[in-house]
């Protein structure tokens, strides 16, 4: 059982760069928010919704690219 879990985890992290990219994007967004605290709530909601959209796209790409590598992939 442990071998199945570890092999699944090892193959599921083959696209580690996606998490790194998201971390850099979130750092950029955090610095931007601290630099411009007087911006309106509308601007913040647009920025956060864009990051959520990008994160969702990367999550879908990650899941689809690893579907053959992971056992019991699916709903």
DAFENHU-V997042 format. One record per backbone hydrogen bond with DSSP energy under -1.0 kcal/mol. CO is the residue of the C=O (numbers start at 1). NH is the residue of the N-H. If there is no record, write none. Layout:
co/nh
CO/NH
CO/NH
//
This chain:
co/nh
1/5
2/6
3/7
4/8
5/9
6/10
7/11
8/12
9/13
11/14
15/18
16/20
17/21
18/22
19/23
20/24
21/25
22/26
23/27
24/28
25/29
26/30
27/31
28/32
29/33
30/34
31/35
32/36
36/39
40/44
41/45
42/46
43/47
44/48
45/49
46/50
47/51
48/52
49/53
50/54
51/55
52/56
53/57
54/58
55/59
56/60
57/61
58/62
59/63
60/64
61/65
62/66
66/70
//
